[in-house]
Amino acid sequence: MTDVRVIRVADAAEVHRGKDLFDAAPSDEATLTFLTSPGHHLLFAYDRRGTPVGMVTGVEMTHPDKGTEMFLYELGVADSARRSGVGTALVRALAELARERGCYGMWVLTDTDNEAALATYRRGGAGEEAGSVTLFWDLSDG
C-alpha cells in the first residue's frame, strides 16, 4: 500500500468514521476528552480512496527529572491493509511528531508473543529493552 497518507485527526466525526480500527466503538465522551487533551495524539492512515485503514494513538508523558516522552498507546490496522506498511508508516509518523514536539524518546508495551506488533515496531525504528515487567491494577467496578 504505497499510496497511504497519514494525517492527525482532530474531529470526533472522523474518529467515528474509523471506528472499525479500534478494539471497540469509540464513545462520544472519551473521544472528546482524548481529542481536547493537550499531549494526546491520534493519527489515521488513509488509502488512495480516502478510507481510514490504520490508526495510532500517542500520549505525551512528562516527568520532572526526565522531560517528555511519547507513549505509543495503541496501533490498529484494518485486516485488508495488514502487511502492507501501514503500521510502520503510522509508527514512524508518530515518532516524527514526537521529535517535532521535543520528546526525548518514544515507547510502547506489547505482548512477547505478538509477532506482528514486534515486527512492526522494529521496522518503525524501535529497539528492545530486556528485563521489564508489566504490573496492572484493575480499578473497574466489576
PEHU-V100353 format. One record per residue. RES is the residue in one small letter. OMEGA is omega in radians with two decimals (none if undefined). Layout:
res=<RES	RES>
omega=<OMEGA	OMEGA>
This chain:
res=<m	t	d	v	r	v	i	r	v	a	d	a	a	e	v	h	r	g	k	d	l	f	d	a	a	p	s	d	e	a	t	l	t	f	l	t	s	p	g	h	h	l	l	f	a	y	d	r	r	g	t	p	v	g	m	v	t	g	v	e	m	t	h	p	d	k	g	t	e	m	f	l	y	e	l	g	v	a	d	s	a	r	r	s	g	v	g	t	a	l	v	r	a	l	a	e	l	a	r	e	r	g	c	y	g	m	w	v	l	t	d	t	d	n	e	a	a	l	a	t	y	r	r	g	g	a	g	e	e	a	g	s	v	t	l	f	w	d	l	s	d	g>
omega=<-3.05	-3.07	-3.11	3.02	-3.09	-3.08	3.05	-3.10	3.12	-3.05	-3.10	3.13	3.12	3.07	-3.12	3.08	3.11	-3.02	-3.11	3.13	-3.10	3.10	3.10	3.13	3.11	3.08	-3.13	-3.08	-3.12	3.10	3.13	3.12	-3.12	-3.06	-3.09	-3.14	3.10	3.10	3.06	-3.04	3.08	3.10	3.02	2.95	-3.12	3.04	-3.06	3.08	-3.11	3.13	3.07	-3.12	3.11	3.09	3.00	3.05	3.09	3.13	3.07	3.13	-3.10	3.10	-3.05	-3.07	-3.10	-3.02	-3.04	3.05	3.13	3.01	3.05	-2.98	-3.09	3.09	3.10	3.12	3.11	3.13	-3.09	-3.08	-3.12	3.11	3.14	3.12	-3.12	3.14	3.12	3.12	3.12	3.12	3.12	3.12	3.10	3.10	3.11	3.07	3.12	3.09	-3.13	-3.10	3.05	3.11	3.13	3.13	3.10	-3.13	-3.12	2.99	3.00	3.13	-3.11	3.14	3.12	-3.04	-3.14	3.13	3.14	-3.14	3.14	-3.12	3.11	3.09	3.12	3.05	-3.10	2.94	-3.08	3.06	3.12	2.99	3.12	3.07	3.08	3.07	-3.00	3.01	3.04	-3.07	3.12	-3.13	-3.04	none>
